[in-house]
Amino acid sequence: MNEMNETYRERLLERTRTYAQEEMGRDSSGHDWQHTARVARTARLLAEREQADAFLCELAALVHDIADEKLNPSKEAGLDKVNTWLIENGAAEPDRLHVMDIIANMSYNGGHGGQLSTLEGRIVQDADRLDALGAVGIARTFAYSGWKGQLIFDPDLRPRDSMSQEQYRKQPSTAINHFYEKLLKLKTKMNTTAARELAEERHRYMEAFLAQFYRELGVENDWGTSVSAKDVK
C-alpha cells in the first residue's frame, strides 16, 4: 500500500470515529458509541484472522448504527445520511459503495436481513452480532427493552417462532423473549470461523443467565412449559 493511500485511510477513519462518537454518544438504546467502538475493534480482529480488508471493516462498523432504521425516520433516511457524509468527507467511491452495501444489508430484521456479498460485509455483521451476545449482550438487551418501553418478562406473552420484519419491529415483546426470538439463534448464524469460535462462550453465558433468571422467579425455566433455547428454532 502506498503512502498516499495509507494517509487517506488513516484520516478517513479518524474523521469517522469522531463523527460516530458525536452521533451515538448520547444514545440510550444500547447502540451508543461504546457499542460502535467495540464492534469496530472486533471487526478489525476478525478481519485480521480472516485475511479481509481491515480498513473497510472498521469503516463500515463505525457508521453501521448511524444508518440504523431503528434510530432514523426510515432506513432510506439513515442510509442517505451516511452516504452524504462519506461523500462530503472524501471517501473514495469504491470504498463508499462497499460500505453502503454492507450497512444496507447487515441488519437482522427478525431473520429477514439482506445478503452480504463480500467477506468484509460478513465480518462486520459477525462483529455486530457478537456484541449482542454474552454479558454485554444481556446488558444491551435490557437497555434496549427499557428504551422501547417493553417489560422485562410477561408469562402470558410468548416468544414468537417466526415473524415478519414489521412484526419484529412493532409487535409487543419483552426483554426475555428477545433471547429466544434473536440472541440464542445468533451462534449458528455467524459467517466466519473466527466469529463462531468467539460466539460459543458468550452463548453459554446467556443460557446460564436465563437458567438463573427462572430459578429466581421460582418457575420452570420457561413459564412452566417447554420453550427453551433448543426449542425455538
N, C-alpha and C positions, 0 to 999 in steps of 0.2 A: 504494500500500500504506500503511495507516495505521500510526501509531507503535506501537500495541499489538501488532499482528501482526508488525512488524519486530523488536520486542524479543523476542517469543515465538520467532521463528525463530533469532535470534542466540543466545539462551540454550540452546535445544534443540541446536543444532549444537555449541556449546561443551561441553555435557554429553556429547554423543555422541562427540566427539573424545576426551575423557578416558576414557570407557568403552571405546572401541575400542583405545586405547593400552594400557589396563590388561589387556584381554582378549588382545590379539595381540602385545604387546611382547616376549614370550619365545618366540614361535613360531619353529621352525627348519625349517619345511617350504616356505618361500618365500611364506607367507601372513602375514607379520609386519606390524607397524604401518607400516613404511616402504612396503610394498606397498599397504596400505589408504590411506595418505596420498597416494600417487601416483595411485591410482585416483580418489580424491575430487577431487584437483586437476584431473585430466584430464576428469572428468565435468563439473566447472564450466566448463572451457574449451569442451567440446563443447556444453554447454547454451547458452552464450552465442552460439556460432556457429550453432546450430540453432534458436535462439529458444525454448528449453524452460525449464521451471522449475528454475533452478539450485539452489535450496534443496532441493527434493525429490531431485534428482540427487545432491547431496553427501550428504544424509542417508542415502539408500539405499546409496551407495558406502561410507560409514563402517561400516555394520553388515553388509555383504554376506557377509564371511567369518566373522563371529561365528556366523552361522547355517549355515555350510557343512557338509554332511553328512560330509565327509572329516574334520572336526575335532570332530564330535559323535557321541554314540551312535547317532543316526539323524537323518534330515532333519527329521522332525517335532519332535524334541527341540531341534534348533538353531533352528528357526523359533519354537517356543514360547518359548524363552529370549529371543529378540529382541522378540517381541510383548509379553511380560510387561514387559520393561524399558521399552519405549516407552510402555506404559500407565502404569507407575509414575512415569515422568518427564514426564508431561503432554503427550504428543504428541496433537494434535487427531485425532479419529477418521478424517477423510478422508485426512490425511497418513499416519497409521499404516497404514491399509488399502492405500494406494498403495504405500508402501514394502514392505509384506509381499508384495504381488503381485509386485513387482519381484524381490525376493531369492528368492522361491519358484520363479521360472521362468527365471532368467538363467544358470544353470549349463550348461556344455557337455554333460556327461554322455555322452561318446562320440558326440556328434552327436544325442543324443536329448533335448536340453533343451526346456523348455516354450516356449510362445508368449508374447511380450511385447506387450501390447495398447496401450501408451502410448509416446509419444516419449521420456519420461523413462526408462522401462524399457529401451528400445533404446539410449539413450545410456549408461546405466550398464553395460550389457552390453558395449558397444563399448569403454568405458574400461577395463574389466577385461580384455578380450581384447587391447587394445593393450599392456597391461603383461606379457602373455605373449609378446610379440614383441621382436625386436631384441636388443641386448646384455643388457638387463635380463631379457628372457625366457629367454635362454640360461642366465644365471646362476641364475635361479629353477628352470629345468628340472633342473639338476644338483643343486641343493639339495633339491628335492622327491624326486628319484630316490634320493638318499642317505638321506633321511628314511624312505623306504619300503623301503630295503634292496635296491634294484634295481642291477643292473650298469650301467656306462656304455654298454657295447657288447657284443653277442654275435652273431657272424656266423651262428650257427645259429638265432637267434630272429628271425624275420621280422616286419616291421611288419604289423599287421592291416588289411586293406582295409576291413572293417566289423566292428562288434561291438555287442553288447547293452550296456545300462547296467551290468549285473552283470559282464560280461566286461571292460569298460573299467575298472571299479574293482578287480577282484580277480584277473584273469589276469596271469601274469608278463609283464613288458615290460622295456624298457631306456630309458635317457635318450635315446639316439639315435633309437630307434623313436618316441618321443613327438613328435619333429619331424614325422614322416610321418603319425602317427595323429591329430594335432591341430593343431600350431602352423602348419604350412605350409598348412593349409586355412583359417585364420582370415581371411586377407586378403580372400577372396571372401565371407566371411560377415559382414562389417561392415554395420551397418544404415544408417549415416549417411554423407553425402558427406564431412564433415569427418574422420571416422574412417578412411574408405577412403584419403584423401589421406595421413594420418599413417602408415597401415599399410604403404604402398608401400616406403619406405626401410627400415623395420625388417624387412620380409620379405626384401628383397635382402641385408641384412646376415646373416640366418640362412642363406641359401643359400650365401653366401661362406664362412661359418664351416664348414658341412658339407663344402664342397669342400676346404678346408684340412685338416679333420679326416681325410678319406680320404687325402689326399696324405701326411700324416704317418704314417698307418698303412701306407702303401705298397700300398694296394689300389685297385681300381677304385672309383669314387665311391659304390658301393652293393653291396659284398660280391662284386663281380665279375659281377653280373647287371644287371638293368635297373630296379631300384627307384630312383626319383628323385622330386623334388618334383612334377614334372609327371605322373608315372605313377601316383601314389597319389591317387585322387580322393576 
